[in-house]
Amino acid sequence: MALHRYFIINKPQNMVSQFVSSHDVRLLGALDFEFPEGTHAIGRLDNLSEGLLILTTNKKVTNLLFLSEVPHKRTYWVNVGHVVPPETVELLRTGIPIRVRGGGYYTTAPCEVEIIDRPAVLDKHKNETQPDVPNTWLSITLTEGKYHQVRKMVREANHRCRRLIRASIEDLELGDLPPGGVREIEEEEFFRLLKIDNWKSAISSGDFLMEPSIENPAY
């Protein structure tokens, strides 16, 4: 029997990625599911962002996922205002300067960007651009996680982000999980889908791995 448990959720909008807060916000505990003691989120989605969020009782997953020698891909569906021309897609792909904490600029690493049809599995949302208003759906796949990076990337490209959904982390996919839905995943399958090969030795080592200092990959 596995020592730890692993879940994915489809985080709805207007919910923070934590169970406890000193602020009057909607928490993960509002989901209709009884999580085991010690469950916490791996990586964050900001209050307005939606989609795939990992929850687990295993404190080592953060390090295995974000401090791995092999970076892990994360894919986002992004709805932006207006039509995105090919030259803007290429700019987003090759790297675009975004403002970071401290007031400076950081040029994003090359990533995968393509124009897509509206994902059929998504529910309608009030923040989504109206069908008769020019808009574009993008799929953006990256491995780095600066603060609000995806939102900043499209804003610097002169497009307003209207809706942002994390669709997958490597082969771990949101699929047709409805907003607020929870799915438990067996341990070996969980790590296989995330393409983490050294998880058994990391878990059995008994060493406590400190949470890495990540600039909040909350897209």
N, C-alpha and C positions, 0 to 999 in steps of 0.2 A: 504493500500500500504506500502511495506517495506521501512524503512528509508535508508537501505543500500543495496548494490548489491554485488554479490558473483560470482566469475569466477574461472574456472580452465583452465590452458593452458598446452600444451605439449611443454615445453621449449626446443628448439633445441640447439645443441652444438654451442659453440662460441657466446653465448649471456649471458650477466650478468643479475642477477635477480633484476634489478632496472630500474627506468625511467630516472634518472639523474646521471651523472658521470663527474668528471673533466678529466677523461682519454678518449682516443680515442678508445672506445669499442662499440660493438653492444648492444643496449638497448632494453628494452621491448617495447618501443614506435615504434620499427621497425615492430612489428606485425601488420597484416592487420585487425585492429579492433580499434574502437573509444571508449576507456575506459572513464568512467565518471571522473570528477575532484576528486582528493583525493584518487584514486586507488593506492594501494601499495601491495607489495609481502609479504606473510606470510611464514617465514622461507626461506632459500635460497638454491639454487643449484649453485655450482660453474660454472665457464665459460665452462668447459669441460663436465659437467654432463648434463643429459637430463631428460625429463619426467615431471611428475606431479608437478605443482607449483600453489599455491592458490594466487589469487589476489582479493582484496576486498576494499571497502571504509570504512569498520568497523575496527577501531583501536583497538577494544577489543579482536579480534579473536586471536591475538598472545598470549595474556595472558590465554585465555580460552583453547588454544591448548597446550601450552608449560608449563604452571604453574598449570595445573590441578592436583588434588590429584591422579587421575587415569592416568598413562602414556598412551600416544597414540602410537599405532604401525605404523611404516612406513616400507614399503617393497620395496626393490631395486633388479633389475635384473643386474647382474654383469658378464661381460665376461672377463675371465682371461686367460693368456697364460698357456699352458701345461695341463696335466690331474691332477685334484685335487683328491688325494687319500682319503679314508674314515677317516684316522686318522687326516688329516688336516681339514676336515669338522667338526669332533668332537672338535678339538682345537678351531675353530672359534665359535662353539656353546657354549662352556663352558667358554670362556674368554681368550683373548690373550693380552699380554702387547703391547701397542702402545706408541710411543713418543708423548708427548704433549708440549704445549708452556711452555718455561722455562727450557726445557732440560730433564725433568723427564719422568717417564713412568707411564702409567695408564692401569690397567687391565680391559678390557671391560666386561660389564655385560653379563650374559648368554643371548643368543638370538636364533632365529630360522634360521637355515641354511640348505639348501638342494640343491642337484644337479638337474637341470632341463634341459629340451630340450630348444633349442633356441625359445623364444617367437615368435609365428607366426605373430603377429601384427607389429613387428618391421620392419622398413625399413633397407636396407643394408647401412653400414657405412664404410668409409675408415679406421677408427680406429679399426674396428672389426677384430679379427684374421681371416686370410684366412681359408677357409673350409678345405684345405689339411694340415694345420698346427695344431698340437694338441692344444686343448683349451677346456675350460669348462665354461658352464653357471651356475651361482649360483643364488638362491633366498635367500636374507638375510633380515630378519625382525627384527627390533630392536626398542627400545623406547628411547634410549639416543642419543645425538648428539654432540659428540666431533668434533673438527675441522678436516674435511676430514677423518672422522672415518672409513668409509667403505674402502676407498682406502688404508688407513694405515693398516687396519686389514689384507687385502689380501696380502699386501706387506710384512708384518711381517711373513706371512705364506709362503713367497718365491714365490709369484705369482704376475705377473704384471697385473694391472687393465687396460684393453683395452677399455672397454665401461661400462658406469654406467648410469642406467635409474631408476628414482623413479617411481614405478608402482602404488602405492597406499598409502593413509594415512587412516588408519582404513578401512571403507567401501567406501570411496571416491576413485574411481579408474580412472586410465588413460584411460582404455578401448582402443577403436580404434581411439581415437583422433589423427589426423596426426601431425607431427612436425610443430610447429607454429600455430596449431589450438587453438581456444578459445571456451569454452562452458560456458554459464551462467547457474547458478543453483539457484532455488528458495530458499528463506531463511530457511524455516522449513526443507526442504530436505537436505540442506547443513549441518545444525547442526545435523540432524538425522544420516547422513552418517558418520560424524566425531565422533558420539557418545558423543556429548556434550549436557547434559540435562539441565544445569542451564543457558542457553544463554539468555532466556527471561528476567530473573531477573537481569542479568548482564548488558544487554543493557538498560533496563528501569531504572536502578539505577541512571544514570546520572553521576556516578563517572568516572573520567578520569583515566584509568589504564595505568601506565607507561610501556613502552616497557621493557620486562625482559632482563637481561644481559645473553644472550645465547652465548655460544662459537661457534657461526656460524655453525648451523647444515647444512653445505654446503657440501654434500657428493660428 
